[in-house]
Amino acid sequence: MNGCYGAFITEFIGMIPTKPWYCLPGSRKCYSLQLTTEDYLTTDKICDNNLKYGVDYTWPDNRSSFAIDFDKICFPSQLSLLNSIYFVGGTAGLFGGTYFYEKFGRRKMLLMSGTLVALTTTLGVFANSYEYIFVYRCLQGAGTFVAISGMHIWLMELTPSKYRVVVTVMINITRVLGYPAIVGVSYFITDWRYITLVIGGIMALALVPVLLSPDSPRFLLSKGRMSEAKKVLAKYAKLANKIKNFEHIEIVTAETNKTSVAENKEEQEKIKDTIF
């Protein structure tokens, strides 16, 4: 859900309303437009005549939008910039995430990036300016892209090769299901701040399975943490009713296999020197 939320949430919490606007009593500027034009309720007329929301006109719906609250109806480029800065943060997250996933591990970085996304999204409820939203959208992008890439890496390393295509399809299905989820939340909740609060809570709940799951044994083996890797493998073996005790089993990795081959080759060269 993280990916679809980050890419499309601006449309739900920062939308420019399309329903008719109405003049407020006492606004001569607005009523003069009403008398002289037929399309005075369009956004262009509002912007060209410098009408103020809540002073000159109102929107006949109970939905809120930060485009209205922060007076950005006449500045669509600034709304587009919020999506752009999201992907700027995401690009930075992709580059940095590659390094941190190798340094700290898949599970730990996934929890950290997921927590960042859930926290920044939830804190949207306290947004009181366009600049505030600008900053947390950048952090959202960074955390979301790190989480998406890390989730895929982590699940692929936990999945046998013959099931990886199926798992990849399931990952993408969950992302697709995020779109109607956002629409549903935005339909039933009319205040944009509470939309961010609810979606942030959903993201926090999505971290619970990660919290309860072990790290990738492939990562542990690559870092030489053999005993931890054996414990993880033992848990999965127990689920499959297979071998449960890995203490006396030697795990051969690509690195150890290369070392063994190199040692054997060196030993053969010594034997040749002795014989000849």
N, C-alpha and C positions, 0 to 999 in steps of 0.2 A: 504493500500500500504506500510505502514511503515515496517511491518514484512517481506514481501518478499524483500523489498529493502535492509534491514539490513543483511539478510541472504545471498543474492546472488550478491550484488553490486561489491564485490571484483573481481568476475569473469569478470565483464565488464570494470572496470576501472584499474584493476591490472593484466590483462590477459597476459600470455606468448604467443606471436604470433605463429601460426602454419604454416603460409605460408613460402615459401623459403626465406632464407636470401641471400643477395648478397654482394660480396666483394666490398669494396670501392677502387677506383683507388689509388695506392700508398701504399697499405698494402701488403707487401711481405709475411707476416705471413699467411694472409688469402689466398692469391693466391697460396702459396706453398701447402696448404691443398687441394685447388681445383685441383691441378695437381696430388696429390698423393692419394686422396681418392675420392670415389663416393658420400659419404654421409657427406661431410664437412659442409653442411648447417644445420645439426641437432643441437639442443640445447646442447647435450652432447659434440659435437666437439667444439662448441663455448666455453663452460665452461672448458673443459679439456685443451684447448690451450690458455686460458686467453685472448680471443679476446674482444675488447672493441667496444661497440656500438657507431657509429658515427666516429670511428677512423679506425676500421678494416672492419666493415660490416654495412649494413643497412637493414631495413625492407621495401620492396616495397609496402607500403600502407600508406595512409595518416592518419591512426588512431594512436592515442597515448595511452600510458599505463604507469602507474607509475612503473610497473615492469621494463620498459625500462628506463624511466626518472631517476629512483633512482638506476639503475643497480642491480636489484634483480632477473634477469632472472636465474641466477645460484644459487639462494637461495629460492627455492620453500617453504621451511619450514617457512621462514619469512612471505611469503604470506599467508600460512595456519594459522599462528599465528594471523593475522589480523582478521580472522573469529573467532578464539578461544577467543580472547580478547573481541570481540563483545558479545559473550555469557557469558563471565565472568561479563561484565558490566550489561548484561540483568538479570543474577541471582541476583546480588546486587540490581538491580532495583525492582525485584519482592519482595524481602524481605522488602526493604525500602518502596516500594509503598503501601504495605498493611497498614503500620502504618500511612503514610501521607494521604492516602485517607480517613481514619477515622478521622484524625485530621483536615484537611483543606477542605475536601469535594471532591466529584467526579469531578465536573465541573472545579473547580480551579486547581486541580492536573492534570487533563487531558490537560488543556490549558498549564500548566507549562511544562509537559513532552513533549507534542507535539511541543511546542516552542523550547525546547532543541534539539529535533531531527531535526527539520527544520533548526535551526541555525547552528548546528554542520555540517549538510550535506551541507548547503550553503557555509560554511567556507572552505569546501574542495577545493574550487576554489583557495584558497591561499596556499594550501599545498606545501611546498618546501622541505620536508624531510620525510623519512619513519617514524621517531619518531612522527612527527606531525600527520600523519595518524593514528598511533598506539593510540595516546591519544584520538583523536576525534572518533575513532571507539568504544572505550570503553564507551565514553559518549553517543554515538548513541545507543549502546546496552541497557544502563540503561534507557534512555528516551523512547526507543521503547517498551520495555517490560512493563514499567509502563503505557504507553499509551494504549497498547493492552489490558491489564488486566482491566484498569480503564474504557475503552470504553465499554467493555462487562458488567461490573458491573453497570455502569451508565444507559446503554440502558435497561438492565433487570429490573432495578428499575423504569424506566419510562414506561415499557411495561406491559399491563395486562397479567396475567399468561397464558391465552389461546393463546396468540400471541407470546410467548417467543421462541418457537421452530422456528417459521417462521423468527423472527428477528435474531436468532442465525444463521440460514442458510444464510440470507442476509449478515450478517457480514462476514461470511466465503467466500461468493461469491465475495465481494469487495476485499478481500485479494487475491483470485485467479486471479482476473482481474489485479492485480498489476504486475503479472509476464509478460504478454504480453506488458503492459505499459512500463516496464523497457527495454524490448527487443526493442520496438519501439523507445524509446528515444535514446538508445545506437546505433541503426541502423542509425538514421538520424544525430546524433551528434557524431563527430569523436574524439573530444578532451575530455579526461576523466575528466578534471576539469570542463568543461561546462556541462557534464553529471550530476555531483553533484550539480551544480548551478540550473539546470532546475528541477531536482527532489526535491531539497530543496524548490523551489518555489511552486511546486505542493503540497508539504506537508503543506506549510504555508497556501495555499488556502483551504486545507481540514479542517483547524481550524476555518474557518469563521462560519460554522453552529454551532459549539460548543460555539463560542463566543456569538451567538445570542440566544442560548437555555438556559433555567433555570437549576438550580441545581436539584438534585433528591429530591422530597418531602419526601421520606423515610429517607434520610440522615438528612434533616432538622428536621423532627419529632423526630428522634433518639437523636438529640442534643437539643431538647426542643424549637426549633425556630418555634413555632406554627404559628405565624402571617405570616412569610415568606412562610411556607408550604401551608397555605391557599391561598396566592396570586398565587403560582405556580399552585395549583389545580384549581383555578378559571380560569386561562388562558386556561388550557386543557378543562375544562368544557365548556368554551365559544366556543372553536373549535368544540365541539360535540353538541352544542346547548342544553346543560343541565343546571343545577343550576349554576348561575353566582355569587351569593353572598354567600360567606362562612363565613362571619363575625359572624353570629349567629348560626353557626353549630358547634357542639362539635365533634371533631375528637378523636376517641378512638383508641389508639395504644396498642400493646401488653404490653408495660410497664405500661400504665395507667390502663389497664384492670387488670393486676396483682395487682396493688396498690389498686384498687377498691375491688377486691376479698379479699385481705388481711384485708382491713378496715371492710368489711362486716363480715368477720370471727371474727375479734376482737370485733365487736359490738355484735355479737351473744354470744360470751363468757361472755361479761359483763351482758347481759340479763340473762343468765343461773345462774351466780353468784348472781344476784339480786333475782331471783325466788327461787333458792334452798339454 
